Amino acid sequence: MHPAAAKEPTPVTRAGRDPRAACVVLAVAAAAAVTLPVSLGLMPTRAIATGLVADASIAVLLAAALVTFQRPSRRAALVCAALAAAPLAASSAKLAALGDTAELGDLLLAADAARTLPPWLVAAGVAALLVLLVSYAANVRLPTLREGVIALAGPCLALFGFWSAIASPIAAEAVARLLPMPEFRLPAYGHWVQATTRFVDEAQRAHVLAAAADVDPADLPLAIGAAALPPLAARNVHIVVAESLVDPAWLSAYDLAPDPATPFLRAWRGRGGGDRALVPVFGNRSSNTEFEVLCGVPALTQGSGLVFNAVTRPLDCLPRLLGARGFDTVGRVPSHPSFFSAETAYRHAGFARTEFDRDFEPGDVDGRWLSAAATLAHARRRIAEGLAEGLADGRPFLDYTFVNAAHFPFERDRARRPDVAAVSPHDGTVHDYVNAVHYSFVAIEEHLAWLATHDPEAIVVVLGDHAPPLGADHAPYRASGRAENGLVAGPTGEPGMMQTPLVVLDAGVPVATGVLPAYAIPELVLDRLSGGRLCAARACLHRAEARLRPHRVTPMIASERGETVRACHEQDADAACVAARRETLLWDVVLARLLAGAPVPAGDTRENDGGARAQHVSSAK
């Protein structure tokens, strides 16, 4: 027999023999099935169609590449189409839950995301993925050289484009010009294009930062660790950051009967409700707010970025600064130590002692999370021990607690914490949130009452980490007037969705903070401990008329009392927004230097500057 006759014949296009035709049809159908249910109602019909064409086309290319390495069968076509649609399914699920699409960086957060979801859902997702991968692996074949080159050409070209964007600013600009770069949160051009656009945008930002690395240190904002601190009073400091803590009354489109507000919340409202934290995130990534509260530097990331994951060396954060001045410091959160890299980040922030889920008594939980009541009861036991030790040796302490309860999807132990308010018109997610956060306020109120009795001279700070996610279209926020721009730019472009209540008590007396970016809280604490001497010698944001909330896409400028909080969108070119973007870039340089261990400006040459830094944005108005 001639050798050529022994060659494996090319499969003909026939059901059961060549899976490629079936794979194309199935990939298109799978892409539509996992994206359309969420997209319908969120975007105009034209945008939905454009996005579906883009996503289906990429799904077809992926499925065709995958099926090239499979022995021909109908099952191979089905498996490859399902694998190609899996990223779209994950992105659609994120859009439905958090109102934002997935991106490449989410792969690094997969384990953390799994800890926030119901166990059955995680198990089902992992099992389905394993079945697909095992089925694929069991049916692998080696294609011809020509088939392999054709199949891998598209993925390799995409990887080359990503690598080029990272390696070269010119290439990043060239790739960006090929992509739609709208200031838009929804997948109007498809989930894949949206994720690619964000990746390239981050690459461009990295090149801008590299170009700005040699900026004059005198132009950089001061991090708290760079300041020359005056003597500090030996007073205890208590900080509580609570998950998804906002005033339910902000959801004004709904009638809450009866009003679930606690006396603590009513007292905050009675002071005008103007004391609010302007936080860096919406709906998730709580640790970015934690970073700001602890370290006094804006958490300048986009999308799925977490500053905690980039903390690999000791930083001059509030715990370290206070520890160096004789304070005992403890940080606690009732979750796994690896969740958002908390154990590593807390240690590098300077906490002498840390506590995680293994240190709390289990039992009283709301869904996957320890209840607010149990979390703060544990904190009080530890604080009581600290107070006793302080009486013995005279050491003050910093006590920091993060409360996980009221986390999405707002589960509760309804036997212990039954409904307290009905929501009209009915919305299941809003109902669950309002009743869950009520019990967070109850626990915080009990905690503050205990502190007022047992540690009356302390400084106390309470704030929420971010506003809660309430659906893909954020309808509750739009209906309540919290989304003035129609959510074109997403929550980070909506001032009403980037705020949480802020309470600061100094020896039991409320401190009027106005609308204060979260990164200004450590400076405020140090100023109160110094009796005001810190900010008499340097510009402090909490004393400024205008406060900048840095953000890489939409920085915000807040007036002192919060009468106005405006977002600087891409098209805004007035002097205030130009100054805000410049200041954001400078803060980005400060953050990069801190995380890299590079030197930051020394505070002794920047004192008595007449408030120039804090007033910078204000003067440009």
For each residue, the residues with C-beta under 8 A, 3 or more apart:
1: 5 6
2: 5
3: 6 7
4: 7
5: 1 2
6: 1 3
7: 3 4
8:
9:
10:
11: 14 17 18 72
12: 17 18
13: 17 18 20 21
14: 11 17 18
15: 22 74
16: 72 73 74
17: 11 12 13 14 72
18: 11 12 13 14 21 72
19: 22 23 67 70 72 73 74 76 77 80
20: 13 23 24 64 67 77
21: 13 18 24 25
22: 15 19 25 26 74 77 78
23: 19 20 26 27 60 63 64 67 76 77 80 81
24: 20 21 27 28 60 63 64
25: 21 22 28 29
26: 22 23 29 30 63 77 78 81 82
27: 23 24 30 31 56 59 60 62 63 64 80 81 84 85
28: 24 25 31 32 56 59 60
29: 25 26 32 33 81
30: 26 27 33 34 59 81 82 84 85 88
31: 27 28 34 35 52 55 56 59 84 85 88
32: 28 29 35 36 52 56
33: 29 30 36 37 85
34: 30 31 37 85 88 89 92
35: 31 32 38 39 51 52 55 88 92 187 191
36: 32 33 39 40 48 52
37: 33 34 40 92
38: 35 42 92 95 96 472
39: 35 36 42 43 48 51 52 92 186 187
40: 36 37 48
41: 473
42: 38 39 95 186 472 473
43: 39 47 48 51 186 187 188
44: 47 48
45: 48 49
46: 49 50
47: 43 44 50 51 186 188
48: 36 39 40 43 44 45 51 52
49: 45 46 52 53
50: 46 47 53 54 188 189 190
51: 35 39 43 47 48 54 55 187 188 189 190 191 193
52: 31 32 35 36 39 48 49 55 56 190
53: 49 50 56 57 190
54: 50 51 57 58 189 190 192 193
55: 31 35 51 52 58 59 88 187 190 191 192
56: 27 28 31 32 52 53 59 60
57: 53 54 60 61
58: 54 55 61 62 190 192
59: 27 28 30 31 55 56 62 63 81 84 85 88
60: 23 24 27 28 56 57 63 64 84
61: 57 58 64 65 154
62: 27 58 59 65 66 83 84 155
63: 23 24 26 27 59 60 66 67 80 81 83 84
64: 20 23 24 27 60 61 67 68 151
65: 61 62 68 151 152 154 155
66: 62 63 69 70 80 83 84 136
67: 19 20 23 63 64 70 76 77 80
68: 64 65 143 147 148 150 151
69: 66 140 141 142 143 148 151
70: 19 66 67 73 76 79 80 136 139 140 141
71: 76 139 140 141
72: 11 16 17 18 19 76
73: 16 19 70 76 77 139
74: 15 16 19 22 77 78
75: 78 79 135 139
76: 19 23 67 70 71 72 73 79 80 139
77: 19 20 22 23 26 67 73 74 80 81
78: 22 26 74 75 81 82
79: 70 75 76 82 83 132 135 136 139
80: 19 23 27 63 66 67 70 76 77 83 84 136
81: 23 26 27 29 30 59 63 77 78 84 85
82: 26 30 78 79 85 86 132
83: 62 63 66 79 80 86 132 133 136
84: 27 30 31 59 60 62 63 66 80 81 87
85: 27 30 31 33 34 59 81 82 88 89
86: 82 83 89 90 129 132
87: 84 90 91 102 191 192
88: 30 31 34 35 55 59 85 91 92 191 192
89: 34 85 86 92 93
90: 86 87 93 94 102 106
91: 87 88 94 95 101 102 187 191 195
92: 34 35 37 38 39 88 89 95 96 191
93: 89 90 96 97
94: 90 91 97 98 100 101 102 106
95: 38 42 91 92 98 99 100 101 102 186 187 472
96: 38 92 93 471 472
97: 93 94 408 409 469 472
98: 94 95 283 284 408 469
99: 95 185 283 469 471 472 473 474 487 490 491
100: 94 95 185 283 303 490 491
101: 91 94 95 185 186 187 191 194 195
102: 87 90 91 94 95 106 191 195
103: 106 194 195 198 199 303 304
104: 107 195 198 199
105: 108 109 303 304 305
106: 90 94 102 103 109 110 113 303 304
107: 104 110
108: 105 304 309
109: 105 106 112 113 304 306
110: 106 107 113 114
111: 114 115 338
112: 109 115 116 339 340
113: 106 109 110 116 117
114: 110 111 117 122
115: 111 112 335 336 339 368
116: 112 113 368 407 408
117: 113 114 121 122
118: 121 122 367 368 409
119: 122 123 368
120: 123 124
121: 117 118 124 125
122: 114 117 118 119 125 126
123: 119 120 126 127
124: 120 121 127 128
125: 121 122 128 129
126: 122 123 129 130
127: 123 124 130 131
128: 124 125 131 132
129: 86 125 126 132 133
130: 126 127 133 134
131: 127 128 134 135
132: 79 82 83 86 128 129 135 136
133: 83 129 130 136 137
134: 130 131 137 138
135: 75 79 131 132 138 139
136: 66 70 79 80 83 132 133 139 140
137: 133 134 140
138: 134 135
139: 70 71 73 75 76 79 135 136
140: 69 70 71 136 137
141: 69 70 71
142: 69 148
143: 68 69 147 148 151
144: 147 148
145: 148 149
146: 149 150
147: 68 143 144 150 151
148: 68 69 142 143 144 145 151 152
149: 145 146 152 153
150: 68 146 147 153
151: 64 65 68 69 143 147 148 154
152: 65 148 149 155 156
153: 149 150 156 157
154: 61 65 151 157 158
155: 62 65 152 158 159
156: 152 153 159 160
157: 153 154 160 161
158: 154 155 161 162
159: 155 156 162 163
160: 156 157 163 164
161: 157 158 164 165 175
162: 158 159 165 166 199
163: 159 160 166 167
164: 160 161 167 168 171 172 174 175
165: 161 162 168 171 172 175 176 199 200 203 204
166: 162 163 172 203 206
167: 163 164 171
168: 164 165 171 172
169: 172 173 204 207 210 211
170: 173 174
171: 164 165 167 168 174 175
172: 164 165 166 168 169 175 176 200 203 204 207
173: 169 170 176 177 204
174: 164 170 171 177 178
175: 161 164 165 171 172 178 179 200
176: 165 172 173 179 181 200 201 204
177: 173 174
178: 174 175
179: 175 176 193 196 197 200
180: 188 189 193 197
181: 176 197 200 201
182: 188
183: 488 489 493 553 554 569 570
184: 188 488 489 490
185: 99 100 101 487 488 489 490 491
186: 39 42 43 47 95 101
187: 35 39 43 51 55 91 95 101 190 191 193 194
188: 43 47 50 51 180 182 184
189: 50 51 54 180 193 194 197
190: 50 51 52 53 54 55 58 187 193 194
191: 35 51 55 87 88 91 92 101 102 187 194 195
192: 54 55 58 87 88 195 196
193: 51 54 179 180 187 189 190 196 197
194: 101 103 187 189 190 191 197 198
195: 91 101 102 103 104 191 192 198 199
196: 179 192 193 199 200
197: 179 180 181 189 193 194 200 201
198: 103 104 194 195 201 202 302 303
199: 103 104 162 165 195 196 202 203
200: 165 172 175 176 179 181 196 197 203 204
201: 176 181 197 198 204 205 302
202: 198 199 205 206 302 303 305
203: 165 166 172 199 200 206 207
204: 165 169 172 173 176 200 201 207 208
205: 201 202 208 209 302 552 588
206: 166 202 203 209 210
207: 169 172 203 204 210 211
208: 204 205 211 212 585
209: 205 206 212 213 585 588 589 592
210: 169 206 207 213
211: 169 207 208
212: 208 209 215 585 586 588 589
213: 209 210 589 592
214:
215: 212 219 220 586 589
216: 219 220
217: 220 599 600 601
218: 601 605 606
219: 215 216 586
220: 215 216 217 586 589 590 600 601
221: 583 586 587 590 613
222: 226 227 538 539 601 603 606 613
223: 226 227 295 296 297 316 590 594 600
224: 227 295 296 297 316 317 318 321 522 523 526
225: 296 315 316 317 320 321 594 600
226: 222 223 316 600 601 602 603 606
227: 222 223 224 526 534 538 603
228: 537 603 604 607
229: 232 321 325 526 530 534
230: 530 533 534 537
231: 530 533
232: 229 322 325 526 529 530
233: 529 530 531
234: 326 394 395 396
235: 396 457 458 459 529
236: 386 387 390 396 397 398 399 455 457 458 459
237: 322 327 396 397 398 399 458 459 460 461 525 529
238: 383 399 400 401 451 455 458 459 460 461
239: 293 398 399 400 401 460 461 462 521 525
240: 376 379 401 402 403 444 447 460 461 462 463
241: 286 289 290 293 400 401 402 403 463 464 465
242: 245 372 402 403 405 406 440 444 462 463 464 465
243: 286 369 402 403 404 405 406 407 440 464 465
244: 406 407 408 410 433 437 464 465 466 467 468
245: 242 406 437 440 441 444 463 464 465 500 501
246: 250 437 464 467 468 499 500 501
247: 250 261 265 268 269 273 501
248: 251 256 260 261 421 433 434 437 438
249: 252 256 259 261 269
250: 246 247 480 482 496
251: 248 254 256 430 434 476 477 480 482
252: 249 480 481
253: 476 479 480 481
254: 251 423 424 425 427 430 434 476 480
255: 423 424
256: 248 249 251 259 260 421 422 423 434
257: 421 422 424
258: 420 421
259: 249 256 421
260: 248 256 420 421 434 435 438
261: 247 248 249 265 266 269 441
262: 265 266 438 441 442 445
263: 266 267 445
264: 267 268 441 444 445 448
265: 247 261 262 268 269 441 445 501
266: 261 262 263 269 270
267: 263 264 270 271
268: 247 264 265 271 273 275 501 503
269: 247 249 261 265 266 272 273
270: 266 267
271: 267 268 274 275 510 512
272: 269 275
273: 247 268 269 276 501
274: 271 512 514 515 561 562
275: 268 271 272 501 502 503 504 510 511 512 513 514 515 516
276: 273 499 500 501 502 514 515 516 562
277: 289 463 464 499 500 501 502 515 516 517 518 521
278: 495 498 499 515 516 517 518 547 549 556 558 565
279: 282 289 292 463 464 465 466 498 499 500 517 518
280: 288 289 292 298 299 300 301 498 518 519 549 551
281: 284 285 286 288 289 299 465 466 492
282: 279 466 467 469 490 491 492 497 498
283: 98 99 100 408 466 467 468 469 491
284: 98 281 408 466 469
285: 281 288 301 304 305 306 340 466
286: 241 243 281 289 290 340 402 465 466
287: 290 291 306 307 308 340 341 342 345
288: 280 281 285 291 292 299 301 305 306 307 308
289: 241 277 279 280 281 286 292 293 299 463 465 466 518
290: 241 286 287 293 294 308 345 402 465
291: 287 288 294 295 297 299 307 308 311 345
292: 279 280 288 289 295 296 297 298 299 517 518 519 521
293: 239 241 289 290 318 461 463 518 519 521 522
294: 290 291 317 318 319 331 349 400 522
295: 223 224 291 292 315 316 317 318 349 519 522 594
296: 223 224 225 292 317 318 519 520 521 522 523
297: 223 224 291 292 519 587 590 591 594
298: 280 292 517 519 549 550 584 587 591
299: 280 281 288 289 291 292 307 519 591
300: 280 550 551 552 584 587 588 591
301: 280 285 288 305 306 307 552
302: 198 201 202 205 305 552 553
303: 100 103 105 106 198 202
304: 103 105 106 108 109 285
305: 105 202 285 288 301 302
306: 109 285 287 288 301 309 310 340 341
307: 287 288 291 299 301 310 311 591 595
308: 287 288 290 291 311 340 341 342 344 345
309: 108 306 340 341
310: 306 307 595
311: 291 307 308 315 341 344 345 348 349 595
312: 344 348 595
313: 348 595 597
314: 320 348 350
315: 225 295 311 320 348 349 350 594 595
316: 223 224 225 226 295 320 321 350
317: 224 225 294 295 296 320 321 348 349 350 522
318: 224 293 294 295 296 321 322 349 350 398 522 525 526
319: 294 322 323 329 331 346 349 350 351 352 398 400
320: 225 314 315 316 317 323 324 349 350
321: 224 225 229 316 317 318 324 325 350 526
322: 232 237 318 319 325 327 329 350 398
323: 319 320 326 327 328 329 350 352 398
324: 320 321
325: 229 232 321 322
326: 234 323 395 396
327: 237 322 323 395 396 397 398
328: 323 352 353 386 389 390 395 396 397 398
329: 319 322 323 350 351 352 353 397 398 400
330: 351 352 353 354 355 382 386 397 398 399 400
331: 294 319 346 349 351 353 354 355 400 401
332: 354 355 356 359 378 379 382 400 401 402
333: 339 342 355 356 401 402 404
334: 356 357 360 369 370 374 375 378 404
335: 115 339 342 356 357 369 404
336: 115 339 356 357
337: 342 343 354 356 357 358
338: 111 341 342 343
339: 112 115 333 335 336 342
340: 112 285 286 287 306 308 309 345
341: 287 306 308 309 311 338 344 345
342: 287 308 333 335 337 338 339 345 346 356
343: 337 338 346 347 354 356
344: 308 311 312 341 347 348
345: 287 290 291 308 311 340 341 342 348 349
346: 319 331 342 343 349 351 354
347: 343 344 351 354
348: 311 312 313 314 315 317 344 345
349: 294 295 311 315 317 318 319 320 331 345 346
350: 314 315 316 317 318 319 320 321 322 323 329
351: 319 329 330 331 346 347 354 400
352: 319 323 328 329 330
353: 328 329 330 331
354: 330 331 332 337 343 346 347 351
355: 330 331 332 333 359 360 378 382
356: 332 333 334 335 336 337 342 343 359 360
357: 334 335 336 337 360 362 370
358: 337
359: 332 355 356
360: 334 355 356 357 370 374 375 378
361: 374 378
362: 357 365 370
363: 374
364: 370 371 373 374 413 416
365: 362 368 369 370 371 374 413
366: 369 370 371 372 405 406 411 412 413 417 436 439
367: 118 407 409 410 411 412
368: 115 116 118 119 365 407 411
369: 243 334 335 365 366 404 405 407
370: 334 357 360 362 364 365 366 374 375 404 405
371: 364 365 366 374 375 405 413 416 417 439 443
372: 242 366 375 376 403 405 406 439 440 442 443 444
373: 364 376 377 439 442 443 446
374: 334 360 361 363 364 365 370 371 377 378
375: 334 360 370 371 372 378 379 401 403 404 405 443
376: 240 372 373 379 380 401 403 443 444 446 447
377: 373 374 380 381
378: 332 334 355 360 361 374 375 381 382
379: 240 332 375 376 382 383 399 401 447
380: 376 377 383 384 447 450
381: 377 378 384 385
382: 330 332 355 378 379 385 386 399
383: 238 379 380 386 387 399 451 454 455
384: 380 381 387 388 454
385: 381 382 388 389
386: 236 328 330 382 383 389 390 397 399
387: 236 383 384 390 391 454 455
388: 384 385 391 392
389: 328 385 386 392 393 395
390: 236 328 386 387 393 394 395 396 397
391: 387 388 394
392: 388 389
393: 389 390
394: 234 390 391
395: 234 326 327 328 389 390
396: 234 235 236 237 326 327 328 390
397: 236 237 327 328 329 330 386 390
398: 236 237 239 318 319 322 323 327 328 329 330
399: 236 237 238 239 330 379 382 383 386
400: 238 239 241 294 319 329 330 331 332 351
401: 238 239 240 241 331 332 333 375 376 379
402: 240 241 242 243 286 290 332 333 465
403: 240 241 242 243 372 375 376 406 440 443 444
404: 243 333 334 335 369 370 375 407
405: 242 243 366 369 370 371 372 375 436 439 440 443
406: 242 243 244 245 366 372 403 410 433 436 437 439 440 468
407: 116 243 244 367 368 369 404 410
408: 97 98 116 244 283 284 468 469
409: 97 118 367 429 432
410: 244 367 406 407 429 432 433 435 436 437 468
411: 366 367 368 432 436
412: 366 367 416 417 432 435 436 439
413: 364 365 366 371 416 417
414: 417 418 419
415: 418
416: 364 371 412 413
417: 366 371 412 413 414 435 436 439
418: 414 415
419: 414 422 431 435
420: 258 260 435 438
421: 248 256 257 258 259 260 434 435 438
422: 256 257 419 431
423: 254 255 256 426 427 430 431 434
424: 254 255 257
425: 254
426: 423 431
427: 254 423 430 431 470 476
428: 431 432
429: 409 410 432 433 470 471 476
430: 251 254 423 427 433 434 470 476
431: 419 422 423 426 427 428 434 435
432: 409 410 411 412 428 429 435 436
433: 244 248 406 410 429 430 436 437 468 470
434: 248 251 254 256 260 421 423 430 431 437 438
435: 260 410 412 417 419 420 421 431 432 438 439
436: 366 405 406 410 411 412 417 432 433 439 440
437: 244 245 246 248 406 410 433 434 440 441 468
438: 248 260 262 420 421 434 435 441 442
439: 366 371 372 373 405 406 412 417 435 436 442 443
440: 242 243 245 372 403 405 406 436 437 443 444
441: 245 261 262 264 265 437 438 444 445
442: 262 372 373 438 439 445 446
443: 371 372 373 375 376 403 405 439 440 446 447
444: 240 242 245 264 372 376 403 440 441 447 448 462
445: 262 263 264 265 441 442 448 449
446: 373 376 442 443 449 450
447: 240 376 379 380 443 444 450 451
448: 264 444 445 451 452 460 462 505
449: 445 446 452 453
450: 380 446 447 453 454
451: 238 383 447 448 454 455 456 458 460
452: 448 449 455 456 508
453: 449 450 456
454: 383 384 387 450 451
455: 236 238 383 387 451 452 458
456: 451 452 453 507 508
457: 235 236 507
458: 235 236 237 238 451 455 505 507
459: 235 236 237 238 504 505 506 507 525 528 529
460: 237 238 239 240 448 451 503 504 505
461: 237 238 239 240 293 502 503 504 505 521 525
462: 239 240 242 444 448 501 502 503
463: 240 241 242 245 277 279 289 293 500 501 502 503 518 521
464: 241 242 243 244 245 246 277 279 467 500 501
465: 241 242 243 244 245 279 281 286 289 290 402 500
466: 244 279 281 282 283 284 285 286 289 498 500
467: 244 246 282 283 464 477 491 497 498 499 500
468: 244 246 283 406 408 410 433 437
469: 97 98 99 282 283 284 408
470: 427 429 430 433 474 475 476 477
471: 96 99 429 474 475 476
472: 38 42 95 96 97 99
473: 41 42 99 478 487
474: 99 470 471 477 478 483 487 491 497
475: 470 471 478 479
476: 251 253 254 427 429 430 470 471 479 480
477: 251 467 470 474 480 482 483 487 491 494 496 497
478: 473 474 475 481 482 483 486 487
479: 253 475 476
480: 250 251 252 253 254 476 477
481: 252 253 478 484 496
482: 250 251 477 478 494 496 497
483: 474 477 478 486 487 491 494 496 497
484: 481 494 495 496
485: 488 489 493 494 567 569
486: 478 483
487: 99 185 473 474 477 478 483 490 491 493 494
488: 183 184 185 485 493
489: 183 184 185 485 492 493 494 553 554 567 569
490: 99 100 184 185 282 487 493 494
491: 99 100 185 282 283 467 474 477 483 487 494 497 498
492: 281 282 489 498 551 553 554
493: 183 485 487 488 489 490 553 554 567 569
494: 477 482 483 484 485 487 489 490 491 497 498 567
495: 278 484 498 499 556 558 565 566 567
496: 250 477 481 482 483 484 499 565
497: 282 467 474 477 482 483 491 494
498: 278 279 280 282 466 467 491 492 494 495 549 556
499: 246 276 277 278 279 467 495 496 515 565
500: 245 246 276 277 279 463 464 465 466 467
501: 245 246 247 265 268 273 275 276 277 462 463 464
502: 275 276 277 461 462 463 513 516
503: 268 275 460 461 462 463 510
504: 275 459 460 461 510 511 513 524
505: 448 458 459 460 461 508 509 510 511
506: 459 509 511 528
507: 456 457 458 459
508: 452 456 505
509: 505 506
510: 271 275 503 504 505
511: 275 504 505 506 524 528
512: 271 274 275
513: 275 502 504 516 524 542
514: 274 275 276 542 547 558 559 560 561 562
515: 274 275 276 277 278 499 547 558 559 560 561 562 565
516: 275 276 277 278 502 513 520 521 524 541 542 547
517: 277 278 279 292 298 520 541 547 548 549 550 558
518: 277 278 279 280 289 292 293 463 521
519: 280 292 293 295 296 297 298 299 522 541
520: 296 516 517 523 524 540 541 542 547
521: 239 277 292 293 296 461 463 516 518 524 525
522: 224 293 294 295 296 317 318 519 525 526
523: 224 296 520 526 527 534 535 540 541 542
524: 504 511 513 516 520 521 527 528 540 542
525: 237 239 318 459 461 521 522 528 529
526: 224 227 229 232 318 321 522 523 529 530 534
527: 523 524 530 532 533 534 535 540 542
528: 459 506 511 524 525 531 532
529: 232 233 235 237 459 525 526
530: 229 230 231 232 233 526 527 533 534
531: 233 528
532: 527 528 535 536
533: 230 231 527 530 536 537
534: 227 229 230 523 526 527 530 537 538 540
535: 523 527 532 538 539 540 542 543
536: 532 533
537: 228 230 533 534 607 608
538: 222 227 534 535 603 606 607 608 609
539: 222 535 543 544 609 610 611 612 613 614 615
540: 520 523 524 527 534 535 543 544 614
541: 516 517 519 520 523 544 547 548 614
542: 513 514 516 520 523 524 527 535 547
543: 535 539 540 611 614
544: 539 540 541 547 560 611 614 615 618
545: 559 560 615 618
546: 557 558 559 560 576 615 617 618 621
547: 278 514 515 516 517 520 541 542 544 557 558 559 560 617
548: 517 541 555 556 557 580 583 584 616 617
549: 278 280 298 498 517 555 556 557 558
550: 298 300 517 555 580 583 584 587 588
551: 280 300 492 554 555 556 584
552: 205 300 301 302 584 588
553: 183 302 489 492 493 570
554: 183 489 492 493 551 567 568 569
555: 548 549 550 551 567 568 577 580 581 583 584
556: 278 495 498 548 549 551 565 566 567 568 580
557: 546 547 548 549 564 565 566 568 576 577 580 617 621
558: 278 495 514 515 517 546 547 549 562 564 565
559: 514 515 545 546 547 562 563 564 565
560: 514 515 544 545 546 547
561: 274 514 515
562: 274 276 514 515 558 559 565
563: 559
564: 557 558 559
565: 278 495 496 499 515 556 557 558 559 562
566: 495 556 557
567: 485 489 493 494 495 554 555 556
568: 554 555 556 557 572 576 577 580 581
569: 183 485 489 493 554 572
570: 183 553
571:
572: 568 569 577
573: 577 578
574: 577 578
575: 578 579 620 621
576: 546 557 568 579 580 617 620 621
577: 555 557 568 572 573 574 580 581
578: 573 574 575 581 582 620
579: 575 576 582 583 616 617 619 620
580: 548 550 555 556 557 568 576 577 583 584 617 620
581: 555 568 577 578 584 585
582: 578 579 585 586
583: 221 548 550 555 579 580 586 587 616 617
584: 298 300 548 550 551 552 555 580 581 587 588
585: 208 209 212 581 582 588 589
586: 212 215 219 220 221 582 583 589 590
587: 221 297 298 300 550 583 584 590 591
588: 205 209 212 300 550 552 584 585 591 592
589: 209 212 213 215 220 585 586 592 593
590: 220 221 223 297 586 587 593 594 600
591: 297 298 299 300 307 587 588 594 595
592: 209 213 588 589 595 596 598
593: 589 590 596 598 599 600
594: 223 225 295 297 315 590 591 597 598 600
595: 307 310 311 312 313 315 591 592
596: 592 593
597: 313 594
598: 592 593 594
599: 217 593
600: 217 220 223 225 226 590 593 594
601: 217 218 220 222 226 605 606
602: 226 605 606
603: 222 226 227 228 538 606 607
604: 228 607
605: 218 601 602
606: 218 222 226 538 601 602 603 609
607: 228 537 538 603 604
608: 537 538
609: 538 539 606 612 613
610: 539
611: 539 543 544 614 615
612: 539 609 615 616
613: 221 222 539 609 616
614: 539 540 541 543 544 611 618
615: 539 544 545 546 611 612 618 619
616: 548 579 583 612 613 619 620
617: 546 547 548 557 576 579 580 583 620 621
618: 544 545 546 614 615 621
619: 579 615 616
620: 575 576 578 579 580 616 617
621: 546 557 575 576 617 618
